[in-house]
C-alpha cells in the first residue's frame, strides 16, 4: 500500500488528529491521556524540526498555552533570552 493511500480526501494527517486529541485531553485535565498522545506525536514527528511539528505545538501548549511557532511567541516578548 502506498504511503497516504489509506487517507480519505479531506481527512487530517495523523499527527494533526493526534494533536487535536492531545489538546482536548490537556484541556479537560486528562494529563495521563495527554502524555500518551504526546509520546505518539514524538514517535511520528521524530527529532527533525520539532519546533515546526505537531509535537512542537503540543510542547508549547504544555509550557505556556501558546500554539504559535517559536519565533512568533507573544509570551516570549519582553523576556530576557
N, C-alpha and C positions, 0 to 999 in steps of 0.2 A: 504494500500500500504506500502510495506517495505521501510525503510529509504534507499535512494540511488537507489531504483529500477527504478526510472524515469530517472536516469542518463544514457546516452548512453555511450558505450565503447569509451574511448579516449577523452571524454569531461572533461573540467576542473571542479574542485569543485567550488561551487557557490562563496565562499569567494575569490578565485583566479580570477574569472571572474569579480567580482565587483572591486577587487584591480586593475586589468588592466584598467577598465573603469575609476577608480579614477585617476590613473596615467595619462591617456590620458587627462582627464578634467583638471587636475592640469597643465600639460604641455602646454595646449593651453590657459590657463588663465581663464577657466570657473570655478572659485572658488566657485560659488554658487552651481554648479552641484557637484563639488568635495566634498563640505560639506555634501550634502545629501548622497552621496555614502559612506563617512566616517561614517555617522550615521548608515547606513545599515551594514557596517563592524563591528561596535561596537555592534550592536544587534546580529549579527551572532557569533562573537567571544566571547562575554561575558567578564567577568573580569579575567578569568583564563589565566595565562601565556600570557599576552598581548604582551610582548616583542617578543615572537616567532610566533605570529599570523599575519594574513594579516593586521589586524588593526594596530599592532605594526609597520609593514613595511610602512603603509601609514603615520603614525606619523613621522617616520624617513624621509620620502620624504618631509613632511612639514617642519620639523625642520632644516634639513641640506642637503637634496637631497641624503642622504646616504641610501641605501636599505639593508645594511648588518645588521646582528643581533648585539645587543648592545655590546657584548664582542668582536666584530670584527670591530668596528668603526674606520676607519682611521682618521676621523675628530676629534676623541677624543684623539688621540695620542699627547702627549706633553701638554695637558691641565691639569690644576690643578683640582683635584676632589673636 
